[in-house]
Amino acid sequence: MEVALDGVEREGQQGSFLTLTLVVTILLLTALLGTLLQDVPAFLVPTGVCLLAATLLLVRNTASQYLGTTKTLCVLFFSLATAHIFFGFLTANLTTEHTSIRSNAEVFYANSLLINSVGLLAAAAGYTWKLGRKVNDLQGDFPVVIDPEVAERMFRLLLLAGAALMFFVYWRLGLLEYLRVPARWPFLRYITSNTAGGSASDEWFANRAMDLLTVAMPFLVYRAAKRPRISSILLIVAGYLALLLPLRRANLLGVIFASLILIGIGRRDVYRLTRKWILIGGGFYIFTQCLFLFGAFYDDLNAESILTVSSTALPEVRDLAWTLNRLEGERLYGVTFAQALIPLPSIANDWSAQNSLRAITTKLIGVDQNGESGGLRLTLMGEGYINFGYLGTIAVSFLWGCGVAGCERMLLSIARTQSEFRNYVAVMYFVWICFLLYLAGTQAAAPVKMGMLLVLGVSWVCRYRPRLSSVLSEAQT
């Protein structure tokens, strides 16, 4: 029997090797043809759509082979990512008049579609390769024993600190004056800009306040859902109000998704519950996007304007096309990735601040450097392309796909435990990799690095320390 099982395992490994070899060949061939035929949308668009379909097929086949099911969070993520890129391409042309792409826009949108499709298929290849490798049980990667009561108290302190810091920064910059005039509410997003009286330090402190809130709130919501208390509910409400002030919906959605996934894990219905609430959250995101833009810039409310504004909720394909148009074939050669690795904060490092993806894209499109724009939003695979071309997209996306597979293994490992903190760590890792890094690339580096430091700090403080008498009694036993 063991010989038969070994034979089946070897056949599975050989099949995976052949599949990956085929995928890599397709990626390299597509990269070559995409470079040679970059002015031919009739080739770029169908090829990009086929690569998206291949991504779904590969990921679902991999999950079915190695995990025995396709109903996992990472498979759901790849499905949503393919839909995001596809519909982002379909709606990109609706907002051409708001960009500096005045001619040949279809060519740039077609290139953007192919770049993102190549990157997503490369990520699926990394996911397949990583899941196919034999690894030891990942439970040892988590803190051994964490006292959840102590952890909850620590996260309460982090939430209080983050909310207090956020309210202080916005109060100092005139929050009350903005709140008195509803028409000015959308511009709260730019309150830390130089022209609104803010500074780089104000923005840095507001960002760090968001880091504290986004790390603390999911765990507290998870605990409150299981053991509701008035004090916890009031604290969470205060945290959400503070998180709403910058009007950065990605951070708010990240907290909501992490909280709902944790609740789904507790109810042992994580896939269905997450799928349901992600769709609801996507609708909420589009609604708030419309609310923001109509309140700030639009007066005429009609079907065409609603569709146009809704399309701005999926700007990544359009923004990559815009960036390609402005770069005119130039490459950044790893500058944005290098600045993300510098351990110093951006306010203490001018080079890092000037070479971030946000600073580069705002400069490219001619927007002022006073902090009134968050820059263009490129996916991680788009950032890989503007640095190193198609090879950069393939390499960065493959490594990132390995990280997604790490998320998958981590989420599977917690199914065998009842540790609330282990659940929390796994879900935060999933949100960082599959939400923030995918959508923002190195622009998410600071929140992810700060989040990891905070989680490691809490795990160290809250690790279980048995009393000496307990240790002695266990030793005697």
Backbone torsions as a table, in degrees:
resi	resn	phi	psi	omega
1	MET	NA	-43.8	179.7
2	GLU	-62.0	-37.4	179.1
3	VAL	-64.4	-40.4	179.6
4	ALA	-64.6	-42.9	179.5
5	LEU	-64.0	-40.5	177.4
6	ASP	-62.0	-38.0	178.8
7	GLY	-65.3	-41.0	177.5
8	VAL	-64.0	-40.7	-179.8
9	GLU	-64.9	-41.1	179.0
10	ARG	-65.8	-38.4	177.4
11	GLU	-63.9	-39.2	177.9
12	GLY	-64.4	-40.8	179.2
13	GLN	-67.0	-39.6	178.1
14	GLN	-65.2	-40.0	177.5
15	GLY	-62.7	-41.0	178.4
16	SER	-65.7	-39.1	179.3
17	PHE	-63.7	-43.1	178.8
18	LEU	-65.2	-39.9	178.9
19	THR	-62.2	-46.5	-179.4
20	LEU	-65.9	-38.0	177.2
21	THR	-61.3	-42.7	178.2
22	LEU	-63.9	-42.9	-179.4
23	VAL	-64.1	-44.4	179.1
24	VAL	-62.2	-41.1	178.1
25	THR	-61.4	-43.6	179.2
26	ILE	-62.8	-42.2	-179.3
27	LEU	-63.1	-45.4	-179.2
28	LEU	-66.8	-40.1	178.5
29	LEU	-65.8	-41.4	178.2
30	THR	-64.2	-40.0	178.5
31	ALA	-61.7	-41.3	179.4
32	LEU	-64.9	-49.1	-178.5
33	LEU	-68.3	-34.8	178.1
34	GLY	-64.4	-32.0	177.1
35	THR	-74.2	-41.6	-177.9
36	LEU	-74.8	-32.0	-175.5
37	LEU	-113.8	36.4	-175.9
38	GLN	-68.6	-9.6	177.2
39	ASP	-105.3	16.2	-176.1
40	VAL	-121.2	86.6	179.6
41	PRO	-58.3	-28.2	179.8
42	ALA	-62.2	-24.6	173.4
43	PHE	-92.2	-43.4	-172.2
44	LEU	-64.6	-45.5	-174.3
45	VAL	-67.8	-53.4	178.2
46	PRO	-59.6	-37.6	179.0
47	THR	-64.3	-42.7	178.5
48	GLY	-61.9	-42.6	179.0
49	VAL	-64.3	-41.6	178.0
50	CYS	-63.0	-38.6	178.5
51	LEU	-66.3	-36.7	176.4
52	LEU	-63.1	-43.1	177.7
53	ALA	-63.9	-40.0	178.4
54	ALA	-64.1	-35.3	177.8
55	THR	-61.1	-49.0	179.2
56	LEU	-61.3	-43.3	-179.4
57	LEU	-62.3	-44.5	-178.4
58	LEU	-65.9	-45.6	-177.6
59	VAL	-65.1	-44.9	-179.4
60	ARG	-66.1	-38.9	177.3
61	ASN	-65.3	-40.6	178.7
62	THR	-63.3	-47.5	-179.9
63	ALA	-63.1	-39.9	179.5
64	SER	-65.7	-38.3	-177.5
65	GLN	-73.5	-45.6	-172.5
66	TYR	-96.2	-25.3	-176.3
67	LEU	-111.8	-15.2	179.3
68	GLY	79.4	6.4	179.3
69	THR	-158.3	152.8	174.4
70	THR	-103.6	0.5	-178.9
71	LYS	-92.9	70.2	176.9
72	THR	-124.2	161.5	-178.5
73	LEU	-64.8	-36.8	-178.0
74	CYS	-72.6	-35.2	173.6
75	VAL	-64.9	-40.8	175.7
76	LEU	-60.6	-41.2	178.8
77	PHE	-61.1	-47.3	179.9
78	PHE	-61.9	-36.5	177.9
79	SER	-63.8	-44.6	179.0
80	LEU	-67.4	-36.0	-179.9
81	ALA	-65.8	-40.9	177.7
82	THR	-65.1	-41.0	177.4
83	ALA	-64.9	-38.6	179.7
84	HIS	-60.9	-45.3	-178.8
85	ILE	-69.6	-42.8	-177.8
86	PHE	-64.1	-50.7	-178.9
87	PHE	-72.2	-28.3	173.8
88	GLY	-62.5	-37.2	176.9
89	PHE	-69.7	-42.3	-178.1
90	LEU	-63.0	-34.2	-176.4
91	THR	-97.8	-2.4	-175.4
92	ALA	-60.3	-37.8	-174.3
93	ASN	-71.5	-13.3	-178.6
94	LEU	-67.8	-25.9	-175.4
95	THR	-114.0	22.3	-179.9
96	THR	-58.7	-36.3	-177.3
97	GLU	-66.8	-16.9	179.0
98	HIS	-92.0	0.7	178.7
99	THR	-112.4	178.7	177.7
100	SER	-94.9	11.5	176.2
101	ILE	-86.0	102.3	-175.6
102	ARG	-102.0	-20.8	178.9
103	SER	-142.2	153.4	177.0
104	ASN	62.3	26.3	-177.3
105	ALA	-61.8	-36.7	-177.8
106	GLU	-60.5	-35.0	179.5
107	VAL	-65.6	-44.1	-179.3
108	PHE	-68.5	-38.0	177.1
109	TYR	-65.6	-38.5	178.3
110	ALA	-65.0	-41.9	176.6
111	ASN	-63.4	-40.8	179.2
112	SER	-62.4	-42.0	177.4
113	LEU	-59.9	-47.0	-177.8
114	LEU	-65.3	-40.7	179.6
115	ILE	-60.4	-48.4	179.9
116	ASN	-65.7	-35.5	179.6
117	SER	-68.6	-41.9	175.9
118	VAL	-60.5	-44.5	-179.8
119	GLY	-63.9	-40.6	-178.6
120	LEU	-68.5	-37.9	176.3
121	LEU	-67.6	-37.7	176.0
122	ALA	-63.4	-38.6	176.6
123	ALA	-64.0	-39.8	177.3
124	ALA	-63.7	-35.6	176.6
125	ALA	-65.4	-42.4	176.2
126	GLY	-63.3	-39.2	177.1
127	TYR	-60.7	-45.1	-179.8
128	THR	-66.1	-44.8	-178.7
129	TRP	-62.9	-43.3	-177.9
130	LYS	-68.5	-41.7	179.9
131	LEU	-67.6	-27.8	-178.6
132	GLY	-77.3	-11.1	179.9
133	ARG	-84.3	142.6	176.1
134	LYS	-78.1	128.1	177.3
135	VAL	-133.5	160.6	176.9
136	ASN	-75.3	166.8	177.4
137	ASP	-57.5	133.3	-173.3
138	LEU	-86.4	2.1	-178.4
139	GLN	-62.3	-27.5	179.8
140	GLY	-69.3	-14.7	179.2
141	ASP	-76.8	-13.3	-179.0
142	PHE	-94.1	158.8	169.8
143	PRO	-55.0	137.1	-172.4
144	VAL	-62.3	-58.7	179.4
145	VAL	-138.5	125.7	178.7
146	ILE	-120.3	132.7	176.6
147	ASP	-78.8	111.1	-175.2
148	PRO	-66.2	-29.8	179.2
149	GLU	-67.1	-43.7	177.8
150	VAL	-66.4	-39.8	178.6
151	ALA	-61.8	-40.1	178.7
152	GLU	-63.4	-40.4	177.9
153	ARG	-65.1	-38.9	178.1
154	MET	-64.3	-43.7	179.7
155	PHE	-67.9	-30.3	173.9
156	ARG	-62.1	-42.7	179.1
157	LEU	-64.4	-41.7	178.5
158	LEU	-63.7	-40.8	178.9
159	LEU	-64.6	-44.2	178.7
160	LEU	-61.4	-42.5	180.0
161	ALA	-64.7	-43.9	-179.9
162	GLY	-65.1	-43.7	179.7
163	ALA	-65.7	-43.2	-179.8
164	ALA	-62.9	-43.1	179.6
165	LEU	-64.5	-42.3	-179.7
166	MET	-64.3	-47.9	-179.9
167	PHE	-63.1	-36.6	-180.0
168	PHE	-65.6	-46.2	-179.4
169	VAL	-60.9	-44.7	-177.1
170	TYR	-75.3	-33.9	176.0
171	TRP	-64.6	-41.1	-179.5
172	ARG	-65.1	-29.2	-178.5
173	LEU	-93.2	10.1	173.9
174	GLY	94.8	37.9	-179.5
175	LEU	-56.3	-43.9	-176.4
176	LEU	-61.4	-36.7	179.0
177	GLU	-65.4	-37.1	177.8
178	TYR	-69.1	-41.5	-176.7
179	LEU	-66.3	-26.2	-179.6
180	ARG	-70.3	-23.1	-176.8
181	VAL	-119.7	101.1	-177.7
182	PRO	-54.6	-31.3	-179.6
183	ALA	-65.0	-20.3	-179.2
184	ARG	-92.5	-5.3	-177.3
185	TRP	-57.7	-42.1	179.6
186	PRO	-58.5	-26.0	-176.3
187	PHE	-84.1	1.3	172.3
188	LEU	-59.8	-24.6	-180.0
189	ARG	-62.8	-26.7	-175.7
190	TYR	-108.9	17.6	-173.9
191	ILE	-67.0	-23.3	-179.7
192	THR	-88.0	1.5	-179.8
193	SER	-72.6	160.7	-179.5
194	ASN	-62.2	-41.0	-177.1
195	THR	-68.9	-21.3	178.0
196	ALA	-94.6	6.4	178.6
197	GLY	98.0	1.8	179.8
198	GLY	-91.1	-167.3	-179.4
199	SER	-155.0	173.9	177.6
200	ALA	-62.5	-34.3	178.3
201	SER	-66.1	-41.0	177.9
202	ASP	-60.7	-44.0	-179.8
203	GLU	-65.8	-39.3	179.8
204	TRP	-63.1	-44.2	179.5
205	PHE	-66.8	-37.6	176.6
206	ALA	-63.9	-40.1	178.0
207	ASN	-65.7	-40.3	178.5
208	ARG	-69.0	-33.0	174.6
209	ALA	-62.8	-40.6	176.7
210	MET	-63.3	-37.6	177.5
211	ASP	-61.0	-45.5	178.6
212	LEU	-60.5	-43.1	-178.0
213	LEU	-68.9	-44.2	-176.8
214	THR	-69.3	-25.6	176.8
215	VAL	-79.9	-39.1	-172.7
216	ALA	-81.9	-37.6	-168.2
217	MET	-67.8	-40.8	-179.4
218	PRO	-57.8	-43.0	-179.9
219	PHE	-65.0	-41.3	-179.1
220	LEU	-68.5	-38.2	176.0
221	VAL	-64.4	-41.5	178.1
222	TYR	-59.6	-46.5	179.0
223	ARG	-67.4	-40.3	-179.0
224	ALA	-66.8	-32.7	178.5
225	ALA	-66.6	-30.7	179.6
226	LYS	-87.6	-36.7	-178.9
227	ARG	-136.0	78.1	-175.6
228	PRO	-66.0	133.2	175.1
229	ARG	-137.0	146.1	-176.6
230	ILE	-57.7	-44.0	-178.2
231	SER	-62.2	-40.1	179.6
232	SER	-66.8	-42.3	-179.3
233	ILE	-63.4	-44.8	179.5
234	LEU	-63.2	-39.0	179.8
235	LEU	-66.7	-40.4	179.1
236	ILE	-65.8	-40.7	177.7
237	VAL	-60.7	-43.0	177.9
238	ALA	-62.8	-38.7	178.1
239	GLY	-64.6	-41.8	178.8
240	TYR	-65.7	-39.4	177.9
241	LEU	-62.0	-41.9	178.0
242	ALA	-65.7	-38.1	-178.9
243	LEU	-71.4	-23.2	179.2
244	LEU	-75.9	-24.3	-173.1
245	LEU	-56.8	-45.2	-178.8
246	PRO	-73.1	-8.6	-179.5
247	LEU	56.2	38.5	176.3
248	ARG	-106.2	98.7	-168.9
249	ARG	-68.5	-25.7	179.8
250	ALA	-61.3	-42.6	179.0
251	ASN	-65.2	-42.8	179.7
252	LEU	-64.1	-44.1	179.4
253	LEU	-66.0	-35.7	177.0
254	GLY	-60.4	-42.0	177.8
255	VAL	-66.0	-43.6	-179.3
256	ILE	-63.5	-45.6	180.0
257	PHE	-62.3	-45.7	-179.9
258	ALA	-61.2	-42.5	-179.7
259	SER	-63.7	-44.3	-177.7
260	LEU	-68.8	-37.7	177.8
261	ILE	-64.1	-41.4	177.5
262	LEU	-62.2	-42.6	177.9
263	ILE	-63.7	-40.2	177.7
264	GLY	-63.1	-38.0	176.4
265	ILE	-63.1	-42.4	178.6
266	GLY	-62.7	-33.7	179.6
267	ARG	-91.3	0.1	-179.6
268	ARG	57.2	39.4	178.0
269	ASP	-142.7	44.4	-167.1
270	VAL	-69.3	-39.2	-174.9
271	TYR	-66.3	-52.7	-176.8
272	ARG	-65.3	-43.1	-178.6
273	LEU	-65.4	-41.9	-179.7
274	THR	-66.1	-43.7	178.6
275	ARG	-59.2	-43.4	-179.5
276	LYS	-63.0	-47.9	-174.3
277	TRP	-77.6	-24.4	174.4
278	ILE	-67.1	-40.7	176.7
279	LEU	-63.9	-41.4	177.0
280	ILE	-65.2	-42.8	179.1
281	GLY	-63.8	-37.1	176.4
282	GLY	-63.6	-40.4	175.9
283	GLY	-64.0	-40.2	178.0
284	PHE	-64.3	-39.3	179.4
285	TYR	-61.9	-46.3	180.0
286	ILE	-63.4	-40.2	179.2
287	PHE	-61.9	-46.1	-179.5
288	THR	-67.8	-32.1	176.0
289	GLN	-63.1	-44.1	177.7
290	CYS	-64.3	-43.6	-179.1
291	LEU	-60.7	-42.7	-179.3
292	PHE	-65.8	-50.2	-174.7
293	LEU	-72.2	-36.4	177.1
294	PHE	-68.0	-36.2	179.0
295	GLY	-70.5	-28.1	-175.0
296	ALA	-95.7	-38.1	-168.2
297	PHE	-130.5	-25.4	-171.3
298	TYR	-104.9	142.0	176.6
299	ASP	-113.1	-34.8	-175.2
300	ASP	-89.9	118.9	-178.8
301	LEU	-103.0	106.6	177.1
302	ASN	-146.3	174.8	-174.7
303	ALA	-60.2	-41.9	-178.5
304	GLU	-65.9	-42.9	-179.3
305	SER	-68.3	-36.2	178.1
306	ILE	-64.1	-44.1	178.8
307	LEU	-64.3	-40.6	179.5
308	THR	-63.8	-46.2	-179.9
309	VAL	-66.4	-39.6	179.2
310	SER	-61.4	-34.4	-179.0
311	SER	-65.2	-22.7	179.6
312	THR	-71.7	-9.4	174.4
313	ALA	-73.7	-13.4	178.7
314	LEU	-125.1	65.7	-170.8
315	PRO	-89.6	-2.7	-168.5
316	GLU	-63.1	-43.0	179.0
317	VAL	-65.6	-44.5	178.1
318	ARG	-62.5	-43.7	-176.6
319	ASP	-67.5	-35.1	175.7
320	LEU	-65.6	-41.1	176.9
321	ALA	-61.4	-41.5	179.0
322	TRP	-61.9	-44.2	179.3
323	THR	-63.8	-43.3	178.1
324	LEU	-60.1	-40.3	179.0
325	ASN	-61.5	-42.7	-177.2
326	ARG	-77.8	-29.6	179.7
327	LEU	-73.6	-28.3	178.0
328	GLU	54.1	45.4	175.4
329	GLY	88.5	-5.7	178.7
330	GLU	-73.1	158.9	178.0
331	ARG	-122.0	152.6	179.4
332	LEU	-93.8	-15.4	174.4
333	TYR	53.7	45.6	170.0
334	GLY	85.4	8.1	-177.2
335	VAL	-60.9	-45.6	-176.8
336	THR	-67.2	-33.9	177.5
337	PHE	-72.1	-37.1	179.7
338	ALA	-64.2	-44.2	-178.6
339	GLN	-65.7	-29.1	179.7
340	ALA	-70.5	-22.7	-178.0
341	LEU	-87.8	-11.8	179.6
342	ILE	-69.0	125.7	-174.7
343	PRO	-74.0	-13.7	-178.0
344	LEU	-76.7	146.5	175.8
345	PRO	-64.7	152.9	-174.7
346	SER	-62.6	-31.5	-179.1
347	ILE	-71.0	-15.6	179.5
348	ALA	-104.5	5.0	-175.0
349	ASN	-141.5	100.3	-177.9
350	ASP	-63.4	-38.1	-178.4
351	TRP	-62.0	-44.1	179.5
352	SER	-63.6	-42.4	-179.3
353	ALA	-65.8	-35.2	-176.8
354	GLN	-82.1	-17.5	-176.6
355	ASN	-115.2	16.9	173.4
356	SER	-74.0	160.1	179.5
357	LEU	-61.7	-36.1	178.3
358	ARG	-62.3	-48.8	-177.7
359	ALA	-65.0	-40.1	-178.0
360	ILE	-67.2	-44.6	-177.3
361	THR	-70.9	-35.9	177.0
362	THR	-65.5	-35.9	177.4
363	LYS	-68.1	-39.3	-178.8
364	LEU	-62.6	-40.2	-175.9
365	ILE	-91.4	3.7	174.5
366	GLY	79.3	18.8	177.2
367	VAL	-84.6	147.9	-177.4
368	ASP	-61.6	161.2	-178.7
369	GLN	-99.7	26.1	-176.4
370	ASN	-93.3	12.5	176.5
371	GLY	85.0	13.3	180.0
372	GLU	-84.9	-5.3	179.1
373	SER	-133.2	142.3	175.9
374	GLY	-84.9	4.8	-178.2
375	GLY	82.6	-178.7	178.2
376	LEU	-84.0	151.3	-178.0
377	ARG	-101.9	112.0	176.3
378	LEU	-112.9	144.1	172.2
379	THR	-70.4	168.4	179.2
380	LEU	-59.6	-38.5	-180.0
381	MET	-69.8	-32.5	174.9
382	GLY	-66.0	-38.5	177.7
383	GLU	-66.6	-37.4	176.1
384	GLY	-60.3	-37.0	-179.0
385	TYR	-69.5	-46.1	-176.2
386	ILE	-69.3	-13.9	175.7
387	ASN	-90.9	-47.0	-172.4
388	PHE	-134.1	15.2	179.9
389	GLY	75.1	-160.0	-176.8
390	TYR	-61.8	-36.3	179.0
391	LEU	-63.4	-36.8	175.8
392	GLY	-64.9	-42.0	177.4
393	THR	-60.3	-46.2	-178.0
394	ILE	-64.9	-46.3	-176.7
395	ALA	-66.0	-49.6	-178.7
396	VAL	-62.9	-42.4	-177.7
397	SER	-68.9	-37.4	177.9
398	PHE	-61.1	-46.4	178.8
399	LEU	-62.9	-40.8	178.7
400	TRP	-64.9	-37.9	175.9
401	GLY	-62.0	-34.9	174.3
402	CYS	-63.1	-37.7	176.2
403	GLY	-65.4	-36.7	176.5
404	VAL	-63.6	-40.5	176.6
405	ALA	-63.4	-35.7	174.7
406	GLY	-62.3	-39.5	174.2
407	CYS	-58.6	-44.5	-178.6
408	GLU	-59.6	-47.3	179.9
409	ARG	-64.0	-39.6	-179.5
410	MET	-65.4	-42.3	178.5
411	LEU	-65.7	-35.2	176.8
412	LEU	-69.0	-36.2	-177.2
413	SER	-67.4	-30.9	-178.3
414	ILE	-76.5	-12.9	178.1
415	ALA	-65.1	-19.4	-178.9
416	ARG	-95.6	2.7	-178.1
417	THR	-123.8	166.9	176.8
418	GLN	-117.2	19.7	-175.8
419	SER	-81.8	120.0	178.6
420	GLU	-64.9	-37.8	-178.1
421	PHE	-70.8	-37.5	176.4
422	ARG	-63.9	-41.7	175.6
423	ASN	-57.6	-44.9	-178.7
424	TYR	-62.0	-46.2	-179.1
425	VAL	-61.5	-44.6	-179.0
426	ALA	-62.9	-42.0	-178.5
427	VAL	-69.7	-40.5	177.9
428	MET	-63.1	-39.5	176.6
429	TYR	-61.0	-42.4	178.5
430	PHE	-62.0	-45.4	-179.1
431	VAL	-65.0	-41.9	179.1
432	TRP	-61.1	-47.2	-174.6
433	ILE	-76.4	-51.1	-169.5
434	CYS	-90.2	-7.2	178.7
435	PHE	-118.9	-62.3	-174.3
436	LEU	-69.7	-52.3	-176.9
437	LEU	-67.0	-38.2	179.4
438	TYR	-61.5	-47.7	-175.3
439	LEU	-79.2	-34.2	-170.3
440	ALA	-113.6	-11.8	-178.1
441	GLY	60.8	-135.4	-177.2
442	THR	-71.9	-10.3	174.5
443	GLN	-66.4	-18.8	177.2
444	ALA	-93.2	3.6	-175.3
445	ALA	-61.8	-46.0	-177.4
446	ALA	-63.6	-48.8	177.2
447	PRO	-60.5	-38.6	-179.2
448	VAL	-68.0	-45.4	179.3
449	LYS	-62.9	-44.3	179.1
450	MET	-65.3	-40.3	178.5
451	GLY	-62.1	-42.1	179.0
452	MET	-63.7	-42.1	178.8
453	LEU	-62.9	-41.5	-179.9
454	LEU	-66.2	-42.8	179.8
455	VAL	-65.3	-41.9	177.7
456	LEU	-64.0	-40.0	178.3
457	GLY	-63.0	-43.7	179.1
458	VAL	-65.1	-41.7	-179.6
459	SER	-63.8	-34.6	178.8
460	TRP	-71.6	-42.8	-179.5
461	VAL	-66.6	-36.7	-171.8
462	CYS	-96.9	7.9	179.5
463	ARG	-64.9	147.1	-175.0
464	TYR	-73.0	128.3	178.3
465	ARG	-119.1	98.1	-177.9
466	PRO	-66.8	150.3	177.3
467	ARG	-66.5	154.6	-177.4
468	LEU	-59.8	-39.6	-179.4
469	SER	-62.4	-37.4	179.5
470	SER	-66.3	-40.1	178.6
471	VAL	-63.2	-43.7	-179.1
472	LEU	-64.7	-43.0	-179.5
473	SER	-64.5	-39.5	178.0
474	GLU	-65.5	-38.1	179.4
475	ALA	-65.1	-40.2	179.1
476	GLN	-66.8	-37.5	179.1
477	THR	-64.3	NA	NA
